[in-house]
Amino acid sequence: MIPFNSPAIVGTEPGYMQAAMSSGKLSGDNGFTRRCQMWLEDNFTAQRVLLTPSCTASLEMAALLLDIKPGDEVIMPSFTFVSTANAFVLRGAKVVFVDIRPDTMNIDETKIAAAITAKTRVIVPVHYAGVACEMDTIMALAHDYNLCVVEDAAQAVMSLYKGRALGTIGCIGCFSFHETKNYTAGGEGGATVINDPQLIERAEIIREKGTNRSQFIRGEVDKYTWHDIGSSYLMADIQAAYLWGQLEAAQQINQRRLTLWHNYYDGLAPLANAGALELPVIPDALSHNAHLFYIKLRDITQRIAFISALRSAGIMAVSHYIPLHSSPAGEHFGRFNGEDRFTTRESERLVRLPLFYNMPDCDQQAVILAIRKFFS
Ligand SMILES: Cc1ncc(COP(=O)(O)O)c(C=O)c1O
């Protein structure tokens, strides 16, 4: 079976994990965590990056940091992962879903203003497939209405918007290092990117169980104590060691993924030109990280047949999110503002093809041939 995904392995991970074990320091904020954080801060020009156990944890940290309270409203697309919504629902907020653009599957920036009320506190753009949302418009809206922007950049590590790293544009950005993402911290992991300098000190406290332990470790205070609400949002250093191997090879991983992405694009272009399927759209001025390669089919019926035909050919192709507003919790905790013109329709047509760093060329050719056969 050609799997849909397989976690990236570059070969240096075991050595770095052994080094972490030999250091006698396995908990968070030790040597490898610091190396990864500095790498991310330097390469992405970020104010402060804090490794976390997951992007879910980073989103929860963001909601705590922004003091989200019961009754607050948070705007996001419905075509996203549950954690984008849960983080704010956990603080008592109401989620307001806005339709997506059919070209990128990202929140439609032109429909956000209509969803803003006196209760709105945050806009959460989700950079689907590592392709940037229209950040200039979103940041201008946030400025005009005095709102915060939390970028769900779970899928967008190494992607750029007009030359700026995704995750560094809003006041907070959240990355995922889950095994399904381009870079992994040994299966699970994340990072919170703090772009507003005024939030840095409190972010460190919230991440360290509400204590000022980070200041203590830096020698800025002689003992640490309880200062605020918080939780345990550190990544174990042995996971950071795994991640370090992957960050050192970040360009190599990115290049390989982009090559695979373009192979699919070129290999399927004749079918797209014949009107059999649709290919992903990358707007100008965006540089993406080839996180996903998806195609769009006629409708959900054709998608079921397609997935089944590929499975018979030994290939795992998969759908993606069921829109949150149509889920039981989404109906309870959220509301859809305006018309669902594209969210449901486009999500039902989308199917993701296998794409991972260690994918052999011959496997990718087999996928392209199986797709051609399906349409022949
Ligand atoms: C858009 C989005 N946000 C958040 C998450 C959660 O990431 P994690 O598994 O690191 O908690 C995911 C996971 O797939 C995601 O796709």
PDBQT file of the ligand as one rigid body, heavy atoms in Angstrom, charges set to zero:
ROOT
HETATM    1  C1  LIG A 401      -5.288  23.674  10.754  1.00  0.00    +0.000 C 
HETATM    2  C2  LIG A 401      -4.848  22.859  11.928  1.00  0.00    +0.000 A 
HETATM    3  N1  LIG A 401      -4.786  23.444  13.143  1.00  0.00    +0.000 NA
HETATM    4  C3  LIG A 401      -4.396  22.758  14.224  1.00  0.00    +0.000 A 
HETATM    5  C4  LIG A 401      -4.046  21.433  14.155  1.00  0.00    +0.000 A 
HETATM    6  C5  LIG A 401      -3.630  20.703  15.394  1.00  0.00    +0.000 C 
HETATM    7  O1  LIG A 401      -2.257  20.363  15.365  1.00  0.00    +0.000 OA
HETATM    8  P1  LIG A 401      -1.636  19.393  16.458  1.00  0.00    +0.000 P 
HETATM    9  O2  LIG A 401      -1.921  17.997  16.030  1.00  0.00    +0.000 OA
HETATM   10  O3  LIG A 401      -0.164  19.705  16.443  1.00  0.00    +0.000 OA
HETATM   11  O4  LIG A 401      -2.250  19.727  17.769  1.00  0.00    +0.000 OA
HETATM   12  C6  LIG A 401      -4.092  20.778  12.914  1.00  0.00    +0.000 A 
HETATM   13  C7  LIG A 401      -3.754  19.360  12.826  1.00  0.00    +0.000 C 
HETATM   14  O5  LIG A 401      -3.831  18.715  11.818  1.00  0.00    +0.000 OA
HETATM   15  C8  LIG A 401      -4.512  21.510  11.774  1.00  0.00    +0.000 A 
HETATM   16  O6  LIG A 401      -4.598  20.946  10.562  1.00  0.00    +0.000 OA
ENDROOT
TORSDOF 0
